Amino acid sequence: MRLFVGNDATLNFYLSNFTDRASLVAAIRKIPYVGGNTNTTGGMRLMRQECFNRAHGDRPAVRNVAILITDGIPTREVDELPAEVQRNKALGVRIVGVGVTDKVSERATSILSPNT
């Protein structure tokens, strides 16, 4: 489920498209890296609006966890990021951030922390 790619947030598939772990892992591995900007806010918004609902595979009895993998500093709608993260958290989504370069912003990391 690719949620944010460079400039625009995009959704590659819903979890309801898969019934077993192997096919889900295979689909994740086929997602190409696109590059561009880091639209963390757009990804958080798309996740809130499209991903965690029953129509798209959400299971009400299972906690919603999002793994945010980022390669840098948020560059689009940056001022809106804290509010979007809080909207997701208010819905009970646990967000785990993973930085894959040394360019990950300390501000973005602090926004995702459990105490914010």
Residue pairs with C-beta under 8 A, 6 or more apart in sequence:
1 11
1 12
1 13
1 14
1 15
1 28
1 51
2 10
2 11
2 12
2 31
3 9
3 10
3 11
3 43
3 46
3 47
3 51
3 66
4 10
4 38
4 39
4 40
4 42
4 43
4 44
4 46
5 34
5 36
5 39
6 34
6 35
6 36
6 37
6 38
6 39
7 36
7 37
7 39
7 76
8 39
8 42
9 39
9 42
9 43
9 45
9 46
10 46
11 46
11 50
11 51
12 27
12 31
13 27
14 50
14 51
14 56
14 57
15 24
15 51
15 56
15 57
15 58
16 55
16 56
16 57
17 27
17 57
18 24
18 27
37 75
37 76
38 70
38 71
38 72
38 73
38 74
38 75
38 76
39 74
39 75
39 76
39 77
40 68
40 70
40 74
40 76
40 81
40 108
41 74
41 76
41 77
41 78
41 80
41 81
41 84
42 76
42 77
43 68
44 68
44 81
44 84
44 85
44 87
44 88
44 95
45 84
47 66
47 88
47 93
48 84
48 87
48 88
48 91
48 93
50 56
51 58
51 66
52 58
52 64
52 91
52 93
54 60
58 64
63 92
63 94
64 91
64 92
64 93
64 94
65 93
65 94
65 95
65 96
66 88
66 93
66 94
66 95
66 96
67 96
67 98
68 95
68 96
68 97
68 98
68 112
69 98
69 100
70 97
70 98
70 99
70 100
70 104
70 108
71 99
71 100
71 101
71 103
71 104
72 101
72 103
72 104
72 105
73 103
73 104
73 105
73 107
73 108
74 81
74 105
74 108
81 108
81 111
82 111
82 116
85 95
85 111
85 112
85 116
86 116
88 95
89 95
95 112
96 112
97 108
97 109
97 112
99 109
110 116
